Each structure stands twice: as C-alpha cells, then as structure tokens.
Amino acid sequence: MRYDFEAEIWRSSGASGWFFATLPIEVAEGLRALHGPRAGFGSLRVRAHLAGVNWDTSVFPDARSGSFLLPLKAQVRERTGVTAGDRAAIRIDLAI
C-alpha cells in the first residue's frame, strides 16, 4: 500500500534532537484499518521516499498526535536539504 502526503519536518526537544514528520491523521487511519490494533501499538516497516531519496525505516505510533511519526535520519536530511520547519512531499510504501 502506498501513501503520498505533505508534512512539516520538526525536531524533537529531547537531548537526541531527532527529526520527524508526523503523518496526516487520514494516513494513520488507513494504516490502522489495514493492520488493526497492531498498528496502534507498534511500529510498521515502510520504504520512505523524500526528494528523490529512498530509505527503509519504520513509522512509530505517537499518542500525543494520535498519528505515526516518520524519523528522518541525518543522512536523509543532508541529501535532501530539508530541516525543521520545512514542508515536504513524502511517500511511504508499506513493507510486506
């Protein structure tokens, strides 16, 4: 299953300073519909696509937003030129 969406890139306030994109609620609802309760409690493997860069990762449930978070590691941010505050077109494909 493929999901295309736009999301703002943000940086966590924790010591690690990880960068994330929060998936839109409608994408999260689609993931939960496909995977049932498991999608609400655990991570889901995905292939992510951003500005011509593809990588394998997972999306993680986020109780605060009621959605899922897509982590953006430093290598991806450097290759794509995105940083906190940017809006980005993102695609995720669920790993089978």
RANOR-V855931 format. One line per field, one symbol per residue. phi: phi as a letter, one per 20 degrees, with the letter a starting at -180 (. if undefined). psi: psi as a letter, one per 20 degrees, with the letter a starting at -180 (. if undefined). burial: b if it has 9 or more other C-alpha atoms within 8 Angstrom, else e. A space follows every 10 residues. Layout:
phi=???
psi=???
burial=???
//
This chain:
phi=.dcdadbeec dfefffmfdb cefggffgff ffffdmggfe dcfcfbddcb lnddbebcdd fcffemccdd fdfggffffe mebgnfecec ccdffd
psi=pppprqqppq pqirhhkqqr ppqqhhgghg ghhhjbhhhi irqpprpqpo ljpqqpaqqp qohgijbqpo qorggggghi jqrpiqpqpq pqppq.
burial=eeeebbbbbb bbeeeeebbb bbbbeebbbe bbeeebeebe eebbbbbbbb eebeeebbbb bbeeeebbbb bbeeebbeeb ebbbebebbb bbbbee
//
